[in-house]
Amino acid sequence: MANIRRGLLRIALTALLVAVGVVVVSIPNIIRSRRLPPPDLNPFAPLVDSGTVPPDSLGLDSARVAAALGRVADPELGFSVAELGLVHRLEVDSARNVWVVLTLTTAECPFSRPIAEEALDTLKALPGARRIELLVDPSIPWDPARLTGEAKRRYESVFPSDSSDSR
């Protein structure tokens, strides 16, 4: 009789631990699902803004734009888009028009829209931009070789087997 009770107790504890494990493993997906864009939005559509930022006495150049993009973080990895090497193209013309093309670490990145929106908001906060056009192009290949020095060291400590593989 005592063996039966012990066996039932073990089964109940095992079922409880499995249920807790399922919940713990599901938490990141539950959190991520709240941040995904609505399904009717095209996450790769260009984001454009113009005429909302007053000019200042400082010139707007690619270095200022790149520094601003260095403050835009990938919410999943915690690195900035500049550290990850996601800035594929960055141009600023003499009329202070800004063009930025970003790539993604994976073409299926669920955070493409939030990253693009944060990048656009960051660029809009730069004084002097006349027109800002930002495009996320998931077809541009990315690999860890695009990481900056410090980001590469941190990336290799987090993802040691991925450091030489491309997506």
C-alpha positions as CSV (number, residue, x, y, z in Angstrom):
1,M,0.0,0.0,0.0
2,A,2.8,2.4,0.9
3,N,4.5,1.6,-2.4
4,I,1.4,2.4,-4.4
5,R,1.1,5.8,-2.6
6,R,4.8,6.5,-3.3
7,G,4.3,5.6,-6.9
8,L,1.2,7.8,-7.2
9,L,3.0,10.7,-5.5
10,R,6.0,10.3,-7.9
11,I,3.6,10.4,-10.9
12,A,1.8,13.5,-9.5
13,L,5.1,15.3,-8.9
14,T,6.4,14.4,-12.3
15,A,3.2,15.7,-14.0
16,L,3.4,18.9,-11.9
17,L,7.1,19.4,-12.8
18,V,6.3,18.8,-16.5
19,A,3.5,21.4,-16.4
20,V,5.7,24.0,-14.7
21,G,8.4,23.3,-17.3
22,V,5.9,23.8,-20.2
23,V,4.8,27.2,-18.7
24,V,8.4,28.3,-18.1
25,V,9.4,27.4,-21.7
26,S,6.3,29.2,-23.1
27,I,6.9,32.5,-21.3
28,P,9.3,34.0,-23.9
29,N,6.8,33.2,-26.7
30,I,4.0,34.7,-24.8
31,I,6.0,37.9,-24.2
32,R,7.2,38.0,-27.8
33,S,3.7,37.5,-29.2
34,R,2.5,40.7,-27.5
35,R,5.2,42.7,-29.4
36,L,4.5,41.4,-32.9
37,P,3.0,43.8,-35.5
38,P,-0.6,43.3,-36.5
39,P,-0.8,40.7,-39.3
40,D,-2.2,43.2,-41.8
41,L,1.0,45.4,-41.7
42,N,3.8,44.6,-44.1
43,P,6.9,44.5,-41.9
44,F,9.2,45.3,-44.8
45,A,7.4,48.4,-46.2
46,P,9.5,51.5,-46.2
47,L,8.9,53.9,-43.3
48,V,9.1,57.6,-44.4
49,D,8.8,60.8,-42.5
50,S,9.5,64.4,-43.6
51,G,9.5,67.9,-42.4
52,T,8.9,67.2,-38.7
53,V,12.3,68.0,-37.3
54,P,13.6,71.6,-37.0
55,P,17.1,72.3,-38.4
56,D,19.8,73.1,-36.0
57,S,23.2,74.8,-36.3
58,L,25.1,71.4,-36.5
59,G,25.4,69.8,-39.9
60,L,23.6,66.5,-40.4
61,D,26.0,63.9,-41.7
62,S,26.3,60.2,-41.9
63,A,28.4,60.1,-38.7
64,R,25.6,61.7,-36.7
65,V,23.0,59.3,-38.3
66,A,25.2,56.3,-37.5
67,A,25.7,57.4,-33.9
68,A,21.9,57.8,-33.6
69,L,21.4,54.3,-35.0
70,G,23.9,53.0,-32.4
71,R,21.1,53.7,-29.8
72,V,18.6,51.5,-31.5
73,A,18.6,48.0,-29.9
74,D,17.6,44.7,-31.2
75,P,15.1,43.7,-28.5
76,E,15.9,40.0,-28.7
77,L,19.7,40.1,-28.8
78,G,20.3,43.3,-26.8
79,F,22.9,44.7,-29.3
80,S,22.4,47.9,-31.2
81,V,21.7,47.7,-35.0
82,A,25.0,49.4,-35.5
83,E,26.9,46.8,-33.3
84,L,25.2,44.0,-35.2
85,G,26.1,45.4,-38.5
86,L,22.5,45.7,-39.6
87,V,23.0,49.1,-41.2
88,H,23.5,48.1,-44.9
89,R,23.3,51.5,-46.5
90,L,23.3,55.0,-45.0
91,E,23.3,58.2,-47.0
92,V,22.8,61.8,-46.2
93,D,22.7,64.3,-49.0
94,S,23.4,68.0,-49.0
95,A,19.7,68.8,-48.6
96,R,19.7,66.8,-45.3
97,N,17.6,63.9,-46.8
98,V,18.4,60.6,-45.0
99,W,18.2,57.1,-46.6
100,V,18.8,54.0,-44.4
101,V,18.6,50.4,-45.4
102,L,18.7,47.8,-42.6
103,T,19.1,44.1,-42.9
104,L,18.1,41.5,-40.3
105,T,20.1,38.8,-38.5
106,T,17.4,36.4,-39.9
107,A,14.9,36.9,-42.7
108,E,12.1,35.7,-40.4
109,C,12.9,38.2,-37.5
110,P,9.7,38.9,-35.7
111,F,11.1,42.2,-34.5
112,S,11.7,43.8,-37.9
113,R,8.8,46.3,-37.6
114,P,9.6,47.4,-34.0
115,I,13.3,47.8,-34.9
116,A,12.4,49.8,-38.0
117,E,9.9,52.0,-36.0
118,E,12.5,52.6,-33.2
119,A,15.1,53.5,-35.8
120,L,12.7,55.9,-37.6
121,D,11.8,57.6,-34.2
122,T,15.5,57.9,-33.3
123,L,16.3,59.5,-36.7
124,K,13.3,61.8,-36.4
125,A,14.8,63.1,-33.1
126,L,17.9,64.1,-34.9
127,P,17.7,67.9,-35.5
128,G,18.0,68.9,-39.1
129,A,16.7,65.9,-41.1
130,R,14.4,67.0,-44.0
131,R,13.2,63.7,-45.2
132,I,13.9,60.3,-43.7
133,E,13.4,57.0,-45.6
134,L,14.1,53.8,-43.9
135,L,13.8,50.3,-45.5
136,V,14.3,46.9,-43.9
137,D,15.4,44.4,-46.5
138,P,15.5,40.9,-45.2
139,S,17.0,39.6,-48.4
140,I,20.4,41.1,-47.6
141,P,22.6,38.4,-46.1
142,W,23.9,38.9,-42.6
143,D,26.6,36.9,-40.7
144,P,28.5,37.4,-37.5
145,A,31.5,38.9,-39.4
146,R,29.5,42.1,-39.6
147,L,29.6,42.6,-35.8
148,T,31.8,45.3,-34.3
149,G,34.7,44.4,-32.1
150,E,33.1,44.5,-28.7
151,A,29.8,43.1,-30.0
152,K,31.6,40.3,-31.6
153,R,33.2,39.3,-28.3
154,R,29.9,39.4,-26.5
155,Y,28.1,37.6,-29.3
156,E,30.8,34.8,-29.3
157,S,30.4,34.4,-25.5
158,V,26.6,34.1,-25.9
159,F,26.5,32.1,-29.2
160,P,29.9,30.3,-29.3
161,S,28.9,27.8,-32.0
162,D,27.3,30.5,-34.3
163,S,30.3,32.8,-34.5
164,S,31.5,31.5,-37.9
165,D,28.2,30.4,-39.4
166,S,26.1,32.7,-41.6
167,R,22.3,32.7,-41.5
